C-alpha cells in the first residue's frame, strides 16, 4: 500500500469512525478524497482506487442518515461521483497495462459506469452527461 503524509491522521479517523464518532465519518471521507486526488496526481491509480473505494463506503453510510428534502439523492450523487472517479482510474490502469490485467481494469471500469448509469432515479445518466474525464 502506498504511503501518504496523512497516514497517521487517517488511522486516527478510522478508529474514531469505528468507535461511533459520527463527525469523524465526514472528516475521514474528506481526507480520503484528498488522498485519492494526491495519489491520482502522483500517477498511483491503484492507491487512488483504494482511497475512493473506502470513501464510497463512508458516503453510503452518510446516506443512511438522510432525513428527506433531497438529502438521499445528494448523497447518491456523491456516491456516483466517487464511483466514476474509480472508473477513470481503472481506465487509466487498463491503458497502462496489457493482457489479462488490462482486461480486468477495463471490465472494472465498465461495471462501475454501468452501475452509475442504471440508477433508478436517473441521477446516473445525468451525472454521466456532466462528467468529464480528468
C-alpha positions in Angstrom: 0.0 0.0 0.0 1.2 3.5 -0.8 2.2 5.9 1.9 0.8 9.4 2.3 1.6 12.3 4.6 -1.8 11.8 6.2 -1.4 8.1 7.2 -1.4 8.8 10.9 -4.4 11.2 10.7 -6.3 8.6 8.6 -5.7 5.9 11.1 -6.9 8.1 13.9 -10.1 9.0 12.0 -10.7 5.3 11.1 -10.5 4.5 14.8 -12.9 7.3 15.7 -15.3 6.1 13.0 -15.2 2.6 14.3 -15.9 3.9 17.8 -19.1 5.6 16.5 -17.9 9.2 16.2 -20.3 10.5 13.5 -18.4 13.7 13.0 -15.3 11.7 12.2 -17.1 10.0 9.3 -17.3 13.2 7.2 -13.8 14.2 8.2 -12.5 10.8 7.1 -14.4 11.0 3.9 -12.9 14.4 3.1 -9.4 13.1 3.9 -9.8 10.0 1.7 -10.9 12.2 -1.2 -7.9 14.4 -0.7 -5.6 11.4 -0.6 -7.3 10.0 -3.8 -6.6 13.2 -5.6 -3.0 13.2 -4.4 -2.4 9.6 -5.5 -4.1 10.3 -8.8 -1.8 13.3 -9.5 1.2 11.2 -8.5 0.2 8.5 -11.0 -0.7 5.9 -8.3 -4.1 4.9 -9.6 -4.2 1.7 -7.5 -3.9 3.8 -4.3 -6.4 6.3 -5.7 -8.9 3.4 -6.3 -8.4 2.1 -2.7 -9.0 5.6 -1.2 -12.0 6.2 -3.4 -13.5 2.8 -2.6 -13.2 3.5 1.2 -14.6 7.0 0.7 -17.5 5.5 -1.2 -18.3 3.2 1.7 -18.4 6.1 4.1 -20.6 8.1 1.7 -23.0 5.1 1.6 -23.0 5.3 5.4 -23.8 9.0 5.4 -26.6 8.4 3.0 -28.3 6.2 5.6 -28.7 9.3 7.7 -30.7 11.2 5.1 -33.9 12.5 6.5 -35.5 14.0 3.4 -35.5 17.2 1.4 -33.3 15.6 -1.3 -30.5 14.5 1.2 -30.7 11.0 -0.1 -30.4 12.0 -3.7 -27.5 14.3 -2.9 -25.8 11.5 -1.1 -26.3 9.1 -4.1 -24.9 11.8 -6.4 -21.7 11.9 -4.3 -21.5 8.1 -4.3 -21.7 8.1 -8.1 -19.0 10.8 -8.4 -16.8 8.5 -6.3 -17.6 5.5 -8.4 -16.8 7.5 -11.6 -13.5 8.5 -10.1 -12.7 4.9 -9.6 -13.8 4.1 -13.1 -11.5 6.7 -14.6 -8.6 5.3 -12.5 -9.4 1.8 -13.7 -9.5 3.1 -17.3 -6.0 4.7 -16.9 -4.7 1.4 -15.4 -6.2 -0.5 -18.3 -4.4 1.8 -20.8 -1.1 1.3 -19.0 -1.2 -2.5 -18.6 -1.7 -5.3 -21.1 -3.3 -8.7 -21.4 -5.5 -10.1 -18.7 -4.5 -7.3 -16.2 -5.7 -4.6 -18.7 -8.9 -6.5 -19.4 -9.6 -6.7 -15.6 -9.2 -3.0 -15.3 -11.3 -2.3 -18.3 -14.1 -4.6 -17.1 -14.0 -3.0 -13.6 -14.3 0.5 -15.2 -17.2 -0.7 -17.4 -19.0 -2.3 -14.4 -18.7 0.9 -12.3 -20.0 3.1 -15.2 -22.9 0.7 -15.7 -23.8 0.8 -12.0 -24.0 4.6 -12.2 -25.9 4.5 -15.5 -28.5 2.1 -14.1 -29.6 4.4 -11.2 -33.4 4.1 -10.9 -33.8 7.8 -10.3 -31.9 8.9 -13.4 -29.1 10.5 -11.4 -26.5 8.3 -13.1 -27.4 9.3 -16.6 -27.4 13.0 -15.6 -24.1 12.7 -13.9 -22.5 10.8 -16.8 -23.7 13.6 -19.1 -21.9 16.2 -16.9 -18.9 14.1 -16.1 -15.7 15.0 -17.8 -12.6 12.8 -18.0 -9.8 14.1 -15.8 
